[in-house]
Amino acid sequence: MTNWRKSSYSGDGNNCVEVGTGVGIRDSKAPATHLPVSAQAWTAFLKVASAEVSAAVEQ
């Protein structure tokens, strides 16, 4: 069993993406399925997303 977590920005709603450590990502509205994501791919995604947020804040 995987512990799924969602962003603290999601609040109590069910309209979010959840992350399962070592498993992947899933849509909270369709929790029966998930998209497998490797640790390397997740790290690369976070690096790009973080850079995008930083660039937006600087503008």
Backbone bond lengths (Angstrom), bond angles and torsions (degrees), N, CA, C in turn:
res aa  C-N    CA-C-N  psi(-1)  N-CA   C-N-CA  omega(-1)  CA-C   N-CA-C  phi
1 M - - - 1.463 - - 1.524 108.79 -
2 T 1.299 115.85 131.74 1.459 121.96 -179.87 1.514 110.49 -98.69
3 N 1.309 115.52 139.96 1.459 120.23 172.61 1.519 107.99 -87.10
4 W 1.314 116.35 111.25 1.457 122.06 179.20 1.516 108.25 -89.58
5 R 1.315 116.85 142.60 1.460 120.53 176.93 1.517 109.46 -135.35
6 K 1.316 114.82 154.29 1.457 119.99 178.16 1.521 108.98 -125.54
7 S 1.290 115.84 165.04 1.451 122.01 -179.37 1.518 110.88 -61.49
8 S 1.319 115.95 144.85 1.465 120.16 175.75 1.522 110.35 -65.42
9 Y 1.317 117.70 -18.61 1.467 121.92 177.67 1.526 112.01 -73.66
10 S 1.331 117.36 -14.09 1.455 121.24 -177.76 1.525 113.23 -76.47
11 G 1.309 117.63 -19.09 1.458 120.56 -178.34 1.512 111.16 65.73
12 D 1.322 116.81 -146.01 1.458 121.65 -178.76 1.526 112.55 -94.43
13 G 1.307 117.26 2.99 1.460 120.92 -176.60 1.514 113.44 -71.91
14 N 1.315 115.87 167.45 1.462 122.49 178.73 1.516 111.04 -110.58
15 N 1.306 117.64 25.61 1.452 121.90 -177.10 1.530 108.18 -116.30
16 C 1.337 115.98 70.28 1.461 118.80 -175.27 1.523 110.54 -152.24
17 V 1.305 114.55 174.42 1.458 122.20 173.46 1.517 106.71 -104.24
18 E 1.330 116.38 136.53 1.459 121.56 179.02 1.523 109.61 -112.48
19 V 1.331 116.07 151.06 1.457 122.39 -179.39 1.520 108.56 -115.91
20 G 1.325 115.63 132.52 1.466 121.59 175.69 1.517 108.76 -113.94
21 T 1.307 116.93 116.97 1.466 121.57 -177.14 1.524 110.47 -56.65
22 G 1.319 115.01 124.65 1.451 121.30 179.21 1.519 114.82 75.73
23 V 1.333 117.46 4.75 1.453 120.72 -176.41 1.519 111.94 -120.29
24 G 1.313 116.72 -57.14 1.452 119.95 -178.19 1.508 111.87 151.74
25 I 1.325 114.85 -148.97 1.459 121.43 -178.75 1.521 109.38 -127.28
26 R 1.341 115.63 155.48 1.452 119.94 178.05 1.519 109.59 -149.26
27 D 1.311 115.03 160.32 1.462 122.64 175.92 1.519 107.23 -87.11
28 S 1.316 117.69 128.93 1.469 120.41 -178.07 1.529 112.37 -62.96
29 K 1.335 116.85 -21.19 1.470 120.08 178.45 1.529 111.85 -81.20
30 A 1.333 117.32 -14.02 1.471 121.94 179.88 1.529 108.76 -137.36
31 P 1.331 117.34 65.10 1.462 120.80 -172.41 1.529 116.00 -70.44
32 A 1.317 118.48 -9.56 1.464 120.63 -178.79 1.524 112.30 -71.47
33 T 1.326 117.79 -21.19 1.469 121.04 -179.39 1.513 109.83 -120.46
34 H 1.314 115.47 158.69 1.464 119.94 176.62 1.526 109.79 -148.30
35 L 1.311 114.90 162.28 1.457 122.73 178.01 1.524 107.67 -104.43
36 P 1.324 118.38 112.99 1.460 120.11 179.13 1.535 110.62 -63.88
37 V 1.322 116.06 135.50 1.461 121.99 178.69 1.530 107.64 -136.83
38 S 1.323 116.35 127.30 1.469 119.75 179.74 1.528 110.14 -72.40
39 A 1.312 115.25 160.41 1.467 120.01 178.20 1.526 110.56 -60.09
40 Q 1.318 117.49 -38.32 1.458 121.29 179.62 1.528 111.42 -65.39
41 A 1.327 116.49 -42.74 1.466 120.42 179.24 1.523 110.86 -66.24
42 W 1.330 117.27 -39.87 1.466 121.22 179.93 1.527 110.23 -65.51
43 T 1.329 116.94 -42.19 1.462 121.26 178.12 1.521 110.62 -62.01
44 A 1.324 117.23 -42.84 1.464 121.05 178.62 1.527 110.50 -64.07
45 F 1.332 117.06 -42.56 1.463 120.89 177.78 1.527 110.98 -59.77
46 L 1.322 116.90 -47.34 1.464 120.43 -179.33 1.526 111.93 -62.67
47 K 1.320 116.48 -36.61 1.462 120.66 179.05 1.533 110.77 -64.32
48 V 1.327 116.60 -45.14 1.467 121.09 179.34 1.523 110.84 -67.58
49 A 1.332 116.56 -44.05 1.468 120.17 -179.74 1.519 110.89 -62.66
50 S 1.310 117.21 -41.34 1.460 121.68 178.94 1.530 110.86 -64.01
51 A 1.321 116.83 -41.36 1.466 120.70 178.38 1.525 110.84 -64.17
52 E 1.334 116.66 -40.27 1.473 120.80 178.83 1.524 111.02 -63.80
53 V 1.320 117.09 -42.59 1.465 120.86 179.51 1.519 109.63 -65.35
54 S 1.316 117.27 -43.77 1.459 121.09 179.41 1.526 111.05 -61.29
55 A 1.317 116.74 -42.30 1.467 121.00 179.75 1.527 110.60 -65.01
56 A 1.316 117.43 -38.68 1.465 121.18 -179.97 1.526 111.20 -68.09
57 V 1.318 117.01 -37.25 1.466 121.23 -179.92 1.526 110.54 -68.29
58 E 1.325 116.77 -35.90 1.464 121.15 -178.63 1.523 112.70 -69.50
59 Q 1.326 118.36 -20.89 1.470 120.83 -176.31 1.474 112.20 -77.15
